Amino acid sequence: MTGSPVPPAGTETAAQRRGRLRLSRGITATWWYTVSAVVFLELMIVAVWTGALTEAGRSTAAIATVGLGGLVWWVSTFLLMREYRQRTEHERFVPRPLVLVALVIAACFGLVAGLVSGLWLLGVVPLVQTSMFLNWPQGMRLRVVIAATALLVVLWFNDGRLVVPPGAGSTWWLLGFFSVSLPAMTVLTLWWWDVLMTVDRARASESRLAATQERLRVATDVHDLQGHHLQVIALQLELAERLMPKDPDAALTQLQAARRSVDEARQGTRDLALRFRSVPLTVEIENAADLLRAAGTSVQVSVHADADRAPASVLGPVIRETTTNALRHGGGRWARLSLTRDAEAWRYEIENDATDAAPSADGAGLDGIGRRVEDGGGSVRIRRRPQEFAVVVRVPVAAEGSR
């Protein structure tokens, strides 16, 4: 039997990439705060540049060139931010095509702005600012921003004879201050995002580690149980084979013993599976909520006080399967879980946002839920709306005895 190939160390599988992007999507609000701060700083510096050139009495053509070129450079920042959001800490320092396009735009704009304004500062700042978004190796970004800030300070003093011409106002000082501090402010904003992503990845890694440890424990129990019984059965069958020519009755006794060992192994496996399946429903729902929260989803939970009396053999697998469906196919922003009871039935409902209201191509999960609930005498109702998906399960109260 061949196993699945193990990915080389340091590489990222498709599943890991999907999980990372889901975590990133789960903190979308913070990401847009970060983007807004960066693009506002750049838009403001373009406005300061054009204002300073206007105050200095430069030609309309020079002012328009710097203003329009600055807007093009500002738009190119969105390409860099998109790439930055999908970066990984272990990714090699290789600029992607979109990043190269943004670097070329920054270099061209800097060259044109420097020529029409006569300022070294305007010629260097766009390229320096764009380089702040590159996926530098760990610890390198700090050294780069320190070196870049020192270079901009030198250029500011070098442009001093033009920065403060006769009759110039405070806009020229704003030009120098914001131009010099822009890279440091940008890196500080991105650093907050990196910290948040690191914390979120650590939380997800902790959840995956707990699941892995649980799987290892189950595998150990199965190995100990089956290994013992299989060894005993093998010895009994070997002994029966040797006794068959000489003492058929004794051989038959060993075969009967082997059959009993098989029954014991089968019963032990059932008991082991029952031990892991018989988790109280309140714990099942808590685990489902924790799993969704670990993926960055906002979760609301409503559970009846006597929920543990509900038929766990029916609802337990349903809770696990619907939670998996919400992780795989949901929008990843919010979810609501509830387990309530009326006079006739237990009602379990999971509702989550959906990026696509159409049913997925893989309907095996929902079909399995339907069959399981029907076997328990219950019913399943699927509710699809443009931005919402819900599964509602009703199980008769009479099925409580099957928990």
C-alpha positions as a Markdown table, in Angstrom:
| # | Residue | x | y | z |
|---|---|---|---|---|
| 1 | Met | 0.0 | 0.0 | 0.0 |
| 2 | Thr | 1.5 | 3.3 | -1.0 |
| 3 | Gly | 1.0 | 6.4 | 1.2 |
| 4 | Ser | 0.5 | 10.0 | 0.3 |
| 5 | Pro | 3.7 | 11.8 | -0.6 |
| 6 | Val | 5.2 | 14.0 | 2.2 |
| 7 | Pro | 5.8 | 17.6 | 1.1 |
| 8 | Pro | 9.3 | 18.8 | 1.5 |
| 9 | Ala | 10.1 | 20.9 | 4.5 |
| 10 | Gly | 9.5 | 24.6 | 4.1 |
| 11 | Thr | 6.9 | 24.1 | 1.4 |
| 12 | Glu | 3.2 | 25.0 | 1.7 |
| 13 | Thr | 0.5 | 22.5 | 0.6 |
| 14 | Ala | -2.7 | 23.6 | -1.0 |
| 15 | Ala | -4.7 | 22.8 | 2.1 |
| 16 | Gln | -2.3 | 24.9 | 4.2 |
| 17 | Arg | -2.6 | 27.7 | 1.8 |
| 18 | Arg | -6.4 | 27.5 | 1.9 |
| 19 | Gly | -6.3 | 27.5 | 5.7 |
| 20 | Arg | -3.9 | 30.5 | 5.8 |
| 21 | Leu | -6.1 | 32.5 | 3.4 |
| 22 | Arg | -9.2 | 31.6 | 5.5 |
| 23 | Leu | -7.5 | 33.0 | 8.6 |
| 24 | Ser | -6.6 | 36.1 | 6.6 |
| 25 | Arg | -10.2 | 36.4 | 5.5 |
| 26 | Gly | -11.4 | 36.0 | 9.1 |
| 27 | Ile | -9.7 | 39.3 | 10.1 |
| 28 | Thr | -10.7 | 41.2 | 7.0 |
| 29 | Ala | -11.7 | 44.3 | 9.0 |
| 30 | Thr | -8.2 | 44.7 | 10.5 |
| 31 | Trp | -6.7 | 44.2 | 7.0 |
| 32 | Trp | -8.8 | 47.0 | 5.5 |
| 33 | Tyr | -7.8 | 49.3 | 8.4 |
| 34 | Thr | -4.2 | 48.6 | 7.5 |
| 35 | Val | -4.8 | 49.2 | 3.8 |
| 36 | Ser | -6.6 | 52.4 | 4.5 |
| 37 | Ala | -3.8 | 53.7 | 6.7 |
| 38 | Val | -1.1 | 53.0 | 4.1 |
| 39 | Val | -3.0 | 54.4 | 1.1 |
| 40 | Phe | -4.1 | 57.5 | 3.1 |
| 41 | Leu | -0.4 | 58.2 | 3.9 |
| 42 | Glu | 0.6 | 57.9 | 0.3 |
| 43 | Leu | -2.3 | 60.0 | -1.0 |
| 44 | Met | -1.5 | 62.6 | 1.5 |
| 45 | Ile | 2.2 | 62.8 | 0.5 |
| 46 | Val | 1.2 | 63.2 | -3.1 |
| 47 | Ala | -1.1 | 66.1 | -2.1 |
| 48 | Val | 1.8 | 67.6 | 0.0 |
| 49 | Trp | 4.1 | 67.4 | -3.0 |
| 50 | Thr | 1.7 | 69.1 | -5.4 |
| 51 | Gly | 1.0 | 71.8 | -2.8 |
| 52 | Ala | 4.6 | 72.4 | -2.2 |
| 53 | Leu | 5.3 | 72.8 | -5.9 |
| 54 | Thr | 2.3 | 75.1 | -6.3 |
| 55 | Glu | 3.6 | 77.3 | -3.4 |
| 56 | Ala | 7.0 | 77.4 | -4.9 |
| 57 | Gly | 5.5 | 78.8 | -8.2 |
| 58 | Arg | 6.4 | 75.8 | -10.4 |
| 59 | Ser | 4.8 | 75.4 | -13.8 |
| 60 | Thr | 1.4 | 74.0 | -14.2 |
| 61 | Ala | 2.8 | 71.2 | -16.3 |
| 62 | Ala | 5.2 | 70.2 | -13.5 |
| 63 | Ile | 2.5 | 70.2 | -10.9 |
| 64 | Ala | 0.1 | 68.2 | -13.1 |
| 65 | Thr | 2.9 | 65.7 | -13.9 |
| 66 | Val | 3.7 | 65.1 | -10.2 |
| 67 | Gly | 0.0 | 65.0 | -9.3 |
| 68 | Leu | -1.2 | 62.6 | -12.0 |
| 69 | Gly | 1.9 | 60.4 | -11.8 |
| 70 | Gly | 1.5 | 60.3 | -8.0 |
| 71 | Leu | -2.0 | 59.0 | -8.5 |
| 72 | Val | -0.8 | 56.2 | -10.8 |
| 73 | Trp | 1.9 | 55.3 | -8.3 |
| 74 | Trp | -0.7 | 55.4 | -5.5 |
| 75 | Val | -2.9 | 52.9 | -7.5 |
| 76 | Ser | 0.0 | 50.6 | -8.0 |
| 77 | Thr | 0.2 | 50.3 | -4.2 |
| 78 | Phe | -3.0 | 48.2 | -4.2 |
| 79 | Leu | -1.1 | 45.6 | -6.2 |
| 80 | Leu | 1.6 | 45.5 | -3.5 |
| 81 | Met | -0.9 | 45.3 | -0.7 |
| 82 | Arg | -2.7 | 42.4 | -2.4 |
| 83 | Glu | 0.7 | 40.5 | -2.7 |
| 84 | Tyr | 1.6 | 41.4 | 0.9 |
| 85 | Arg | -1.5 | 39.9 | 2.3 |
| 86 | Gln | -0.8 | 36.6 | 0.7 |
| 87 | Arg | 2.9 | 36.5 | 1.8 |
| 88 | Thr | 4.3 | 33.9 | 4.1 |
| 89 | Glu | 7.1 | 34.3 | 6.6 |
| 90 | His | 9.2 | 31.5 | 5.0 |
| 91 | Glu | 8.7 | 32.6 | 1.4 |
| 92 | Arg | 11.9 | 33.2 | -0.5 |
| 93 | Phe | 12.8 | 36.8 | -1.5 |
| 94 | Val | 11.6 | 36.6 | -5.1 |
| 95 | Pro | 9.5 | 39.5 | -6.4 |
| 96 | Arg | 6.3 | 38.3 | -8.1 |
| 97 | Pro | 5.3 | 39.8 | -11.5 |
| 98 | Leu | 2.8 | 42.2 | -10.0 |
| 99 | Val | 5.5 | 43.4 | -7.6 |
| 100 | Leu | 7.9 | 44.0 | -10.5 |
| 101 | Val | 5.2 | 46.0 | -12.3 |
| 102 | Ala | 4.7 | 48.2 | -9.1 |
| 103 | Leu | 8.5 | 48.7 | -8.8 |
| 104 | Val | 8.8 | 49.8 | -12.5 |
| 105 | Ile | 5.9 | 52.3 | -12.0 |
| 106 | Ala | 7.6 | 53.7 | -8.8 |
| 107 | Ala | 10.9 | 54.0 | -10.5 |
| 108 | Cys | 9.4 | 55.7 | -13.6 |
| 109 | Phe | 7.4 | 58.1 | -11.5 |
| 110 | Gly | 10.3 | 58.9 | -9.3 |
| 111 | Leu | 12.5 | 59.7 | -12.3 |
| 112 | Val | 9.9 | 62.0 | -13.8 |
| 113 | Ala | 9.0 | 63.7 | -10.5 |
| 114 | Gly | 12.7 | 64.3 | -9.7 |
| 115 | Leu | 13.3 | 65.9 | -13.1 |
| 116 | Val | 10.3 | 68.2 | -13.2 |
| 117 | Ser | 10.7 | 69.3 | -9.6 |
| 118 | Gly | 14.4 | 69.4 | -9.4 |
| 119 | Leu | 14.3 | 67.6 | -6.0 |
| 120 | Trp | 16.2 | 64.5 | -5.3 |
| 121 | Leu | 13.7 | 63.7 | -2.5 |
| 122 | Leu | 10.8 | 63.3 | -4.9 |
| 123 | Gly | 12.9 | 61.2 | -7.2 |
| 124 | Val | 13.8 | 58.6 | -4.5 |
| 125 | Val | 10.8 | 58.4 | -2.2 |
| 126 | Pro | 8.5 | 56.5 | -4.6 |
| 127 | Leu | 11.0 | 53.6 | -5.1 |
| 128 | Val | 11.9 | 53.6 | -1.4 |
| 129 | Gln | 8.3 | 53.4 | -0.4 |
| 130 | Thr | 7.5 | 50.6 | -2.8 |
| 131 | Ser | 10.4 | 48.6 | -1.5 |
| 132 | Met | 8.9 | 48.6 | 1.9 |
| 133 | Phe | 6.2 | 46.1 | 0.7 |
| 134 | Leu | 8.7 | 43.5 | -0.5 |
| 135 | Asn | 8.9 | 40.2 | 1.4 |
| 136 | Trp | 12.3 | 40.9 | 3.0 |
| 137 | Pro | 13.9 | 38.1 | 5.0 |
| 138 | Gln | 13.3 | 38.2 | 8.7 |
| 139 | Gly | 15.1 | 41.1 | 10.4 |
| 140 | Met | 16.0 | 42.7 | 7.1 |
| 141 | Arg | 13.1 | 45.1 | 6.8 |
| 142 | Leu | 14.2 | 47.0 | 9.9 |
| 143 | Arg | 17.7 | 47.6 | 8.5 |
| 144 | Val | 16.2 | 48.6 | 5.2 |
| 145 | Val | 13.9 | 51.2 | 6.7 |
| 146 | Ile | 16.7 | 52.6 | 8.8 |
| 147 | Ala | 19.0 | 52.9 | 5.8 |
| 148 | Ala | 16.2 | 54.4 | 3.7 |
| 149 | Thr | 15.3 | 57.0 | 6.3 |
| 150 | Ala | 19.0 | 58.0 | 6.6 |
| 151 | Leu | 19.2 | 58.4 | 2.8 |
| 152 | Leu | 16.1 | 60.5 | 2.7 |
| 153 | Val | 17.3 | 62.7 | 5.5 |
| 154 | Val | 20.6 | 63.3 | 3.5 |
| 155 | Leu | 18.6 | 64.1 | 0.4 |
| 156 | Trp | 16.3 | 66.5 | 2.3 |
| 157 | Phe | 19.3 | 68.5 | 3.5 |
| 158 | Asn | 20.8 | 68.3 | 0.0 |
| 159 | Asp | 17.6 | 69.9 | -1.4 |
| 160 | Gly | 17.6 | 72.5 | 1.4 |
| 161 | Arg | 18.5 | 75.3 | -1.0 |
| 162 | Leu | 15.3 | 74.5 | -2.9 |
| 163 | Val | 13.2 | 73.4 | 0.0 |
| 164 | Val | 13.1 | 76.8 | 1.6 |
| 165 | Pro | 13.2 | 79.3 | -1.3 |
| 166 | Pro | 12.4 | 83.0 | -0.6 |
| 167 | Gly | 8.8 | 83.4 | 0.3 |
| 168 | Ala | 8.1 | 79.7 | 0.7 |
| 169 | Gly | 5.7 | 78.6 | 3.5 |
| 170 | Ser | 5.4 | 75.6 | 5.8 |
| 171 | Thr | 4.4 | 73.3 | 3.0 |
| 172 | Trp | 8.0 | 72.8 | 2.1 |
| 173 | Trp | 8.7 | 71.6 | 5.6 |
| 174 | Leu | 5.8 | 69.3 | 5.5 |
| 175 | Leu | 7.1 | 67.9 | 2.2 |
| 176 | Gly | 10.5 | 67.0 | 3.8 |
| 177 | Phe | 9.0 | 65.7 | 7.1 |
| 178 | Phe | 6.4 | 63.4 | 5.5 |
| 179 | Ser | 8.7 | 62.3 | 2.7 |
| 180 | Val | 11.4 | 61.2 | 5.3 |
| 181 | Ser | 9.0 | 59.6 | 7.7 |
| 182 | Leu | 6.7 | 57.8 | 5.2 |
| 183 | Pro | 8.7 | 54.5 | 5.0 |
| 184 | Ala | 8.9 | 54.2 | 8.8 |
| 185 | Met | 5.1 | 54.9 | 9.2 |
| 186 | Thr | 4.3 | 52.4 | 6.5 |
| 187 | Val | 6.5 | 49.7 | 8.1 |
| 188 | Leu | 5.0 | 50.3 | 11.5 |
| 189 | Thr | 1.5 | 49.9 | 10.1 |
| 190 | Leu | 2.4 | 46.6 | 8.3 |
| 191 | Trp | 4.1 | 45.4 | 11.5 |
| 192 | Trp | 0.8 | 45.6 | 13.4 |
| 193 | Trp | -0.8 | 43.4 | 10.7 |
| 194 | Asp | 2.1 | 40.9 | 10.8 |
| 195 | Val | 1.7 | 40.6 | 14.6 |
| 196 | Leu | -2.0 | 40.0 | 14.3 |
| 197 | Met | -1.5 | 37.3 | 11.6 |
| 198 | Thr | 1.2 | 35.6 | 13.8 |
| 199 | Val | -1.2 | 35.5 | 16.8 |
| 200 | Asp | -4.0 | 34.1 | 14.6 |
| 201 | Arg | -1.7 | 31.5 | 13.0 |
| 202 | Ala | -0.6 | 30.5 | 16.5 |
| 203 | Arg | -4.2 | 30.0 | 17.6 |
| 204 | Ala | -5.0 | 27.9 | 14.6 |
| 205 | Ser | -1.8 | 25.8 | 15.1 |
| 206 | Glu | -2.8 | 25.2 | 18.7 |
| 207 | Ser | -6.2 | 23.9 | 17.5 |
| 208 | Arg | -4.5 | 21.6 | 14.9 |
| 209 | Leu | -2.1 | 20.3 | 17.5 |
| 210 | Ala | -4.9 | 19.4 | 19.8 |
| 211 | Ala | -6.7 | 17.6 | 17.0 |
| 212 | Thr | -3.4 | 15.8 | 16.1 |
| 213 | Gln | -2.8 | 14.7 | 19.7 |
| 214 | Glu | -6.3 | 13.3 | 19.9 |
| 215 | Arg | -5.8 | 11.4 | 16.6 |
| 216 | Leu | -2.6 | 10.0 | 18.0 |
| 217 | Arg | -4.3 | 8.9 | 21.2 |
| 218 | Val | -7.1 | 7.2 | 19.2 |
| 219 | Ala | -4.5 | 5.5 | 16.9 |
| 220 | Thr | -2.6 | 4.2 | 20.0 |
| 221 | Asp | -5.7 | 2.8 | 21.6 |
| 222 | Val | -6.7 | 1.1 | 18.3 |
| 223 | His | -3.2 | -0.3 | 17.9 |
| 224 | Asp | -3.1 | -1.6 | 21.4 |
| 225 | Leu | -6.5 | -3.2 | 21.2 |
| 226 | Gln | -6.2 | -4.8 | 17.7 |
| 227 | Gly | -2.5 | -5.7 | 18.0 |
| 228 | His | -3.2 | -7.8 | 21.1 |
| 229 | His | -6.2 | -9.6 | 19.7 |
| 230 | Leu | -4.5 | -10.2 | 16.3 |
| 231 | Gln | -1.5 | -11.7 | 17.9 |
| 232 | Val | -3.6 | -14.0 | 20.0 |
| 233 | Ile | -5.7 | -15.1 | 17.0 |
| 234 | Ala | -2.5 | -15.7 | 14.9 |
| 235 | Leu | -1.1 | -18.0 | 17.7 |
| 236 | Gln | -4.4 | -19.8 | 18.0 |
| 237 | Leu | -4.7 | -20.4 | 14.3 |
| 238 | Glu | -1.1 | -21.6 | 14.1 |
| 239 | Leu | -1.7 | -24.0 | 16.9 |
| 240 | Ala | -4.9 | -25.3 | 15.3 |
| 241 | Glu | -2.9 | -25.8 | 12.0 |
| 242 | Arg | -0.3 | -27.9 | 13.8 |
| 243 | Leu | -2.9 | -30.0 | 15.8 |
| 244 | Met | -5.2 | -30.7 | 12.8 |
| 245 | Pro | -3.3 | -33.8 | 11.5 |
| 246 | Lys | -2.8 | -35.3 | 15.0 |
| 247 | Asp | -5.7 | -34.2 | 17.2 |
| 248 | Pro | -8.6 | -32.7 | 15.2 |
| 249 | Asp | -10.7 | -32.1 | 18.4 |
| 250 | Ala | -8.0 | -30.0 | 20.0 |
| 251 | Ala | -7.6 | -28.1 | 16.7 |
| 252 | Leu | -11.3 | -27.5 | 16.6 |
| 253 | Thr | -11.1 | -26.1 | 20.2 |
| 254 | Gln | -8.4 | -23.7 | 19.1 |
| 255 | Leu | -10.4 | -22.6 | 16.1 |
| 256 | Gln | -13.4 | -21.9 | 18.4 |
| 257 | Ala | -11.1 | -19.9 | 20.7 |
| 258 | Ala | -9.9 | -17.9 | 17.7 |
| 259 | Arg | -13.5 | -17.2 | 16.7 |
| 260 | Arg | -14.1 | -15.9 | 20.3 |
| 261 | Ser | -11.0 | -13.8 | 20.0 |
| 262 | Val | -12.4 | -12.3 | 16.8 |
| 263 | Asp | -15.7 | -11.5 | 18.6 |
| 264 | Glu | -13.8 | -9.9 | 21.5 |
| 265 | Ala | -11.8 | -7.8 | 19.1 |
| 266 | Arg | -14.9 | -6.7 | 17.3 |
| 267 | Gln | -16.7 | -5.9 | 20.5 |
| 268 | Gly | -13.6 | -4.0 | 21.8 |
| 269 | Thr | -13.5 | -1.9 | 18.6 |
| 270 | Arg | -17.2 | -1.1 | 19.0 |
| 271 | Asp | -16.7 | -0.1 | 22.6 |
| 272 | Leu | -13.8 | 2.0 | 21.7 |
| 273 | Ala | -15.7 | 3.8 | 18.9 |
| 274 | Leu | -18.7 | 4.2 | 21.3 |
| 275 | Arg | -16.4 | 5.8 | 23.9 |
| 276 | Phe | -15.3 | 8.4 | 21.4 |
| 277 | Arg | -18.8 | 8.9 | 19.9 |
| 278 | Ser | -20.5 | 9.3 | 23.3 |
| 279 | Val | -19.3 | 12.9 | 23.8 |
| 280 | Pro | -22.1 | 15.0 | 25.4 |
| 281 | Leu | -23.9 | 17.2 | 22.9 |
| 282 | Thr | -23.0 | 20.4 | 24.8 |
| 283 | Val | -19.3 | 19.4 | 24.4 |
| 284 | Glu | -19.9 | 18.7 | 20.7 |
| 285 | Ile | -21.3 | 22.1 | 20.1 |
| 286 | Glu | -18.6 | 23.8 | 22.2 |
| 287 | Asn | -16.0 | 21.9 | 20.1 |
| 288 | Ala | -17.7 | 23.0 | 16.9 |
| 289 | Ala | -17.8 | 26.6 | 18.0 |
| 290 | Asp | -14.1 | 26.5 | 19.0 |
| 291 | Leu | -13.2 | 25.0 | 15.7 |
| 292 | Leu | -15.1 | 27.8 | 13.8 |
| 293 | Arg | -13.5 | 30.5 | 16.0 |
| 294 | Ala | -10.1 | 29.1 | 15.4 |
| 295 | Ala | -10.7 | 29.6 | 11.6 |
| 296 | Gly | -11.6 | 33.3 | 12.3 |
| 297 | Thr | -15.4 | 33.0 | 12.3 |
| 298 | Ser | -17.6 | 34.9 | 14.7 |
| 299 | Val | -19.8 | 32.3 | 16.4 |
| 300 | Gln | -23.1 | 32.6 | 18.4 |
| 301 | Val | -24.2 | 29.5 | 20.4 |
| 302 | Ser | -27.6 | 28.8 | 21.9 |
| 303 | Val | -28.0 | 25.5 | 23.7 |
| 304 | His | -31.0 | 24.1 | 25.7 |
| 305 | Ala | -30.3 | 23.4 | 29.4 |
| 306 | Asp | -31.1 | 19.7 | 29.0 |
| 307 | Ala | -29.2 | 19.3 | 25.7 |
| 308 | Asp | -27.3 | 16.3 | 26.9 |
| 309 | Arg | -30.6 | 14.3 | 26.9 |
| 310 | Ala | -30.9 | 14.7 | 23.2 |
| 311 | Pro | -30.1 | 11.7 | 21.0 |
| 312 | Ala | -26.3 | 12.0 | 20.6 |
| 313 | Ser | -26.0 | 9.0 | 18.3 |
| 314 | Val | -28.0 | 11.0 | 15.7 |
| 315 | Leu | -27.1 | 14.6 | 16.4 |
| 316 | Gly | -23.4 | 14.1 | 17.3 |
| 317 | Pro | -22.3 | 13.1 | 13.8 |
| 318 | Val | -24.7 | 15.8 | 12.3 |
| 319 | Ile | -23.0 | 18.5 | 14.4 |
| 320 | Arg | -19.6 | 17.4 | 13.2 |
| 321 | Glu | -20.5 | 17.1 | 9.6 |
| 322 | Thr | -22.3 | 20.4 | 9.4 |
| 323 | Thr | -19.4 | 22.2 | 11.1 |
| 324 | Thr | -17.1 | 20.7 | 8.5 |
| 325 | Asn | -19.4 | 22.0 | 5.7 |
| 326 | Ala | -19.4 | 25.5 | 7.3 |
| 327 | Leu | -15.6 | 25.5 | 7.3 |
| 328 | Arg | -15.3 | 24.2 | 3.7 |
| 329 | His | -18.1 | 26.0 | 2.0 |
| 330 | Gly | -19.0 | 29.0 | 4.2 |
| 331 | Gly | -18.0 | 32.6 | 3.9 |
| 332 | Gly | -15.9 | 32.3 | 7.1 |
| 333 | Arg | -17.3 | 35.5 | 8.7 |
| 334 | Trp | -20.1 | 34.4 | 11.0 |
| 335 | Ala | -22.1 | 31.3 | 12.1 |
| 336 | Arg | -24.9 | 30.6 | 14.5 |
| 337 | Leu | -25.4 | 27.2 | 16.2 |
| 338 | Ser | -28.5 | 26.3 | 18.3 |
| 339 | Leu | -29.9 | 23.2 | 19.9 |
| 340 | Thr | -33.4 | 23.7 | 21.3 |
| 341 | Arg | -36.4 | 21.5 | 22.3 |
| 342 | Asp | -40.1 | 21.8 | 22.0 |
| 343 | Ala | -42.8 | 19.4 | 23.1 |
| 344 | Glu | -42.3 | 16.9 | 20.3 |
| 345 | Ala | -38.7 | 17.2 | 19.0 |
| 346 | Trp | -35.2 | 18.4 | 19.4 |
| 347 | Arg | -34.2 | 21.1 | 16.9 |
| 348 | Tyr | -30.6 | 21.6 | 15.8 |
| 349 | Glu | -29.8 | 24.5 | 13.5 |
| 350 | Ile | -26.5 | 25.8 | 12.1 |
| 351 | Glu | -26.5 | 28.9 | 10.0 |
| 352 | Asn | -23.6 | 30.6 | 8.3 |
| 353 | Asp | -22.8 | 33.2 | 5.7 |
| 354 | Ala | -22.2 | 31.9 | 2.2 |
| 355 | Thr | -20.2 | 33.3 | -0.6 |
| 356 | Asp | -22.3 | 31.3 | -3.1 |
| 357 | Ala | -25.9 | 30.3 | -2.6 |
| 358 | Ala | -25.7 | 27.5 | -5.2 |
| 359 | Pro | -25.2 | 24.0 | -3.8 |
| 360 | Ser | -21.7 | 22.6 | -4.0 |
| 361 | Ala | -20.8 | 19.8 | -6.4 |
| 362 | Asp | -20.0 | 17.5 | -3.5 |
| 363 | Gly | -23.4 | 16.8 | -1.8 |
| 364 | Ala | -22.3 | 13.6 | -0.1 |
| 365 | Gly | -22.1 | 15.3 | 3.3 |
| 366 | Leu | -25.7 | 16.6 | 3.2 |
| 367 | Asp | -26.9 | 13.3 | 1.8 |
| 368 | Gly | -25.3 | 11.4 | 4.7 |
| 369 | Ile | -26.9 | 13.8 | 7.2 |
| 370 | Gly | -30.3 | 13.2 | 5.6 |
| 371 | Arg | -30.0 | 9.4 | 5.8 |
| 372 | Arg | -28.7 | 9.4 | 9.4 |
| 373 | Val | -31.5 | 11.7 | 10.6 |
| 374 | Glu | -34.2 | 9.7 | 8.7 |
| 375 | Asp | -32.9 | 6.5 | 10.3 |
| 376 | Gly | -33.5 | 8.3 | 13.6 |
| 377 | Gly | -37.0 | 9.2 | 12.7 |
| 378 | Gly | -36.2 | 12.9 | 12.1 |
| 379 | Ser | -36.2 | 15.3 | 9.2 |
| 380 | Val | -33.7 | 17.7 | 7.6 |
| 381 | Arg | -34.4 | 21.0 | 6.0 |
| 382 | Ile | -31.9 | 23.0 | 3.9 |
| 383 | Arg | -32.3 | 26.8 | 3.6 |
| 384 | Arg | -30.4 | 28.6 | 0.9 |
| 385 | Arg | -30.4 | 32.4 | 0.5 |
| 386 | Pro | -28.1 | 34.7 | -1.5 |
| 387 | Gln | -25.7 | 35.3 | 1.4 |
| 388 | Glu | -26.9 | 32.7 | 3.9 |
| 389 | Phe | -26.9 | 28.9 | 4.3 |
| 390 | Ala | -28.7 | 26.9 | 7.0 |
| 391 | Val | -29.3 | 23.3 | 8.0 |
| 392 | Val | -32.2 | 22.6 | 10.3 |
| 393 | Val | -32.5 | 19.1 | 11.8 |
| 394 | Arg | -35.5 | 17.9 | 13.9 |
| 395 | Val | -35.3 | 14.6 | 15.9 |
| 396 | Pro | -38.3 | 13.3 | 17.8 |
| 397 | Val | -38.0 | 13.4 | 21.6 |
| 398 | Ala | -38.8 | 9.7 | 21.6 |
| 399 | Ala | -35.3 | 9.1 | 20.2 |
| 400 | Glu | -33.7 | 10.2 | 23.4 |
| 401 | Gly | -33.1 | 6.6 | 24.3 |
| 402 | Ser | -30.6 | 6.2 | 21.5 |
| 403 | Arg | -28.1 | 8.6 | 23.0 |
